Amino acid sequence: MALATLSVATSCDSYLDKLPDDRAEVNTPEKATSLLVSAYSNHSPAFLLEMSSDNVMDNGKQYTTQINQEMAYRWQEVVTVGNDDPRSIWNSAYIAVGTANEALASLAKLPDNASNQALKAEALLCRAYAMFTLGNTFCMSYNPNKAETFLGLPYPKEPGVSVDERGTMKQLYENIDADIEAALPYVSDAHLTVPKYHFNSAAAYAFAARFNLYYLKFDKAKQYADKVLGTGTPTLRDVATYGNLAGVDDIGNAYVRSGENANLMFQTAYSINGRAFRSSSFNRFNHGRSIVSYETFWAVSPWGSGSSNNTLYEARYLYGTNQTIYYPKMLEMFEITDKVNSTGYAHTVDAAFTTDETLLVRAEANALLGNTEASLTDINYWINAHCKPVAGTATRPVMTEASLNDFFNKITEVPVPVKTDKERTIKKPLHPQGFTVEEGTQTNLIYLILQMRRIETWQQGLRFLDIKRYGLEITHNLDGEDPLVFKAGDLRGAIQLPADVVTAGLEPNPRETTNK
């Protein structure tokens, strides 16, 4: 596991000489359960992915930015080494993989009963999820036409066994798929004391659904989403109740409440992502008013537009300034370690899997399978949960094939590059990577689902993954400079590996020399 776990401060051998959390031999189910707490990464790529996406803009040189924020916005190699940077994301995820491997090796020596099988399932899911996160960050999106040439990542499966080659994207996805499929028959909640911080049964199937959507296995994505949502009216987030809350903190706390049935699994991280979208220190490259007004929460959409004539609940729960407008779904939670100097660590709690996002996975899978009515049914479930009946001159829509096509056929496509705000809309031409979308209804379904996903996953980094999957071409404006354009299949979609990992010998991500 040399290159997959190498840190600047420790050699590979010293790392492999001890268990990931310094425990004694793991020889009981109870010790394995305790070990698996460390099989979840405590760093997240959300900040880097969000800053790479079209959810941010350049508000002007007069505003403050952070070095890694600007590097990500410019799609440059991020060379800083903070908690939200490539080195931390890489090391933390591979430590999680190493912990999962240690647990699996220990469980292999214990009786093969239902309880231990459930622990093995969790360990396999932890390994698969860590590798899925790394793959989405440091690799291109899955494309079956290029999967044997696109670089993958080292996939360690045994503690103490080195994996020094990246392999291919095909191999990476095959390994993730194998781990998920091996785990699903045995997932259980019985051994979990805090199930929403672990791969409980619902979260496991939600992960399987998202993975298979990205893997272009649309039948399986739908099948696994059905396991989470059922076949009737799904339980979704009660966004309407947020209007009765006092404000930012109350909404933020409600969003990540364990008792919220829409929340399937949380992921905690050392991160400033919660601060980045509300602090003046990050004002230059951020979710500014132009993006909000023309592309995200206030954009012209089937449910309305602006802040008043808009039935979308989230459009009424926005705070901040013209440079940093945010929906308080992922707030900073600060851990004070020195009360005298008021210093400590910034954390975030991310609702990594929810019923609402899983519903949109199913809607997208159905759309791509040609199941138009089923996709529209899920779209209307989401609209009913996220939109009020009437707001100003807007009414909550009931989407039909006719109304869908009528709306999007009237919307102007976003040009590349974008030169004025009025050129911005929610309709960005699709260039799917490794699959096809038919013109007409199917394309319009995807336009709408991608917009719903953009709202649903705002601040979580998933928008950039959608950009990569669908080859959306986006513009990052720059004050006083020519705009930067991210093209379909752009190699910069694979964030560059940490410098120390490349120095140690792992092949870096290729770049087109003509890209700025």
URGIPE-V672412 format. One record per residue. OMEGA is omega in degrees with one decimal (none if undefined). Layout:
OMEGA / OMEGA
This chain:
-169.6 / -174.6 / -178.6 / -177.7 / -174.4 / 174.1 / -179.4 / -171.7 / -175.5 / 175.0 / 178.9 / -176.2 / -178.7 / 177.6 / -174.7 / 179.1 / -176.9 / 176.2 / -176.0 / -179.5 / 173.3 / 177.6 / 171.0 / -177.2 / 178.9 / -173.2 / 175.8 / 176.2 / -179.3 / 177.9 / 177.6 / 177.4 / 179.2 / 180.0 / -176.0 / 173.9 / -178.5 / -178.7 / 176.2 / -178.8 / 176.6 / 171.2 / -172.7 / 175.5 / -171.9 / -177.8 / -179.2 / -178.6 / 179.8 / 179.5 / 176.7 / -171.4 / 176.2 / 174.8 / -178.7 / -179.7 / 176.0 / 179.6 / 177.0 / -177.0 / -177.7 / -177.6 / -175.8 / 174.5 / 174.6 / -173.7 / -177.7 / 177.8 / -179.3 / 177.8 / 179.7 / -180.0 / -179.7 / -177.1 / 176.2 / 173.9 / 179.9 / -172.4 / 176.6 / -171.8 / 177.9 / -175.2 / -178.1 / -173.0 / -172.9 / -176.8 / -180.0 / 179.0 / -178.7 / -175.5 / -176.9 / 180.0 / -179.6 / 171.7 / 176.0 / 177.3 / 179.2 / 178.0 / 178.1 / 178.7 / 177.5 / 178.8 / 179.9 / 179.3 / 179.6 / -179.2 / 178.4 / -179.7 / -177.4 / -179.9 / -176.9 / 179.5 / -175.1 / -178.8 / -179.7 / 175.6 / 177.5 / 177.2 / 176.6 / 179.7 / 178.8 / 179.5 / 178.3 / 178.8 / 177.3 / 179.1 / -179.3 / -176.8 / 177.1 / -179.7 / 175.7 / 177.6 / 178.1 / -179.6 / 178.9 / -178.0 / -169.0 / 179.8 / 173.4 / 174.3 / -177.6 / 179.4 / -175.6 / 179.6 / -177.7 / -172.1 / -179.5 / 177.0 / 175.3 / 179.3 / 171.8 / 179.9 / 174.1 / -176.3 / -179.4 / 179.4 / 179.6 / 177.2 / 176.6 / -179.8 / -173.9 / 171.4 / -169.9 / -179.7 / -178.8 / -175.2 / -176.4 / 174.2 / 177.3 / -179.5 / -180.0 / -178.1 / 175.5 / 178.9 / 177.9 / 179.9 / -179.2 / 179.5 / -179.5 / -177.2 / 177.3 / -175.2 / -167.8 / -179.3 / -172.9 / -179.2 / -177.3 / 176.1 / -169.4 / -175.1 / -173.2 / 177.3 / 174.6 / -167.8 / -175.0 / 171.2 / 179.4 / 174.4 / 169.5 / -173.5 / -178.0 / 179.4 / 179.1 / -179.8 / 175.1 / 175.9 / 179.9 / 179.3 / -179.6 / 179.7 / -177.1 / 172.5 / 178.6 / -179.0 / 179.5 / 174.6 / -168.8 / 176.5 / -179.4 / 176.9 / 177.8 / -179.0 / -177.4 / 174.8 / 176.6 / 179.0 / -179.1 / -168.1 / -173.0 / -177.3 / 177.0 / 178.1 / -176.5 / 173.8 / -178.0 / -178.7 / 179.5 / -174.2 / -177.8 / -176.2 / -178.8 / 178.4 / 178.8 / -175.6 / -171.8 / -177.9 / -169.9 / -174.5 / -179.2 / 178.1 / 179.1 / 179.3 / 179.3 / -176.6 / -177.3 / 178.0 / 179.6 / -179.0 / 176.1 / -174.1 / 178.2 / -179.4 / -178.3 / 178.9 / 176.9 / 171.8 / 177.9 / -178.8 / 164.7 / -171.7 / 172.6 / -178.0 / 178.1 / 178.9 / -168.5 / -175.3 / 176.4 / -176.8 / 178.5 / 178.4 / -178.6 / -168.5 / -171.4 / -178.6 / -172.3 / -179.0 / -173.1 / -172.0 / -179.2 / 178.2 / -179.0 / -173.6 / -172.6 / -173.5 / -175.4 / -165.5 / -178.0 / -176.9 / 174.9 / -175.0 / 179.9 / -177.7 / 178.3 / 178.9 / 179.6 / -178.1 / -176.1 / -177.9 / -171.2 / -178.0 / -179.8 / -178.7 / -176.3 / 179.7 / -179.3 / -178.2 / -178.4 / -176.6 / 173.9 / -179.2 / 178.7 / -179.1 / -177.1 / 178.0 / -173.0 / 170.8 / -168.3 / -178.9 / -177.9 / -176.9 / 175.2 / 171.3 / -171.0 / 177.4 / -179.9 / 177.3 / 178.0 / -176.1 / -178.2 / -177.2 / 179.8 / 177.8 / -179.2 / -174.8 / 174.1 / 179.1 / 167.3 / 169.8 / -176.0 / 172.2 / -169.3 / 176.8 / -179.9 / 176.6 / -177.9 / 179.0 / 178.4 / 175.1 / 179.9 / 171.2 / -179.4 / 178.5 / 179.8 / 179.0 / 178.9 / 178.7 / -177.3 / 174.6 / -178.1 / 179.1 / -171.9 / -176.6 / 178.4 / 177.9 / 178.4 / 177.4 / 179.0 / 176.5 / -179.5 / 172.4 / -178.6 / -179.5 / 180.0 / -179.6 / -171.5 / -178.0 / 176.8 / -175.7 / -177.6 / 174.6 / -176.5 / 179.0 / -176.9 / 174.0 / 179.9 / -175.6 / 165.5 / -172.9 / 171.9 / 178.0 / -178.9 / -178.3 / 176.3 / -177.5 / 179.2 / -178.6 / -172.5 / 177.0 / 178.7 / -176.8 / 178.4 / 175.9 / 179.0 / 178.2 / 175.5 / -3.1 / 173.1 / -178.6 / 178.2 / -179.1 / -176.8 / 174.8 / -178.2 / 170.9 / 178.2 / -174.9 / 178.3 / -175.4 / -176.9 / 171.4 / -171.8 / -176.2 / 175.8 / 176.5 / -176.3 / 174.5 / -177.8 / 175.7 / 178.1 / -172.6 / -177.2 / 177.0 / -179.4 / 173.7 / -178.6 / 175.1 / -176.3 / -179.2 / 178.1 / 176.8 / 177.1 / 176.7 / 180.0 / 177.7 / -176.0 / -173.3 / 179.3 / 178.9 / -176.9 / 176.6 / -175.5 / 178.0 / -179.4 / 177.6 / 175.3 / 176.5 / 179.5 / -175.5 / -175.1 / 178.7 / 177.7 / 179.0 / -172.9 / -179.3 / 167.7 / 178.2 / 177.6 / -179.9 / 177.5 / -179.9 / 173.8 / 179.0 / 175.7 / -178.7 / 174.8 / -173.4 / 173.9 / -179.2 / -178.4 / -178.0 / 179.0 / 173.4 / 172.7 / -178.3 / -175.6 / 179.1 / 175.8 / -174.9 / -177.4 / 177.3 / 176.7 / 178.4 / -179.7 / 173.2 / -179.9 / -175.9 / 179.7 / 174.7 / 178.9 / 177.5 / 173.5 / -173.7 / -179.7 / 179.5 / 179.1 / none
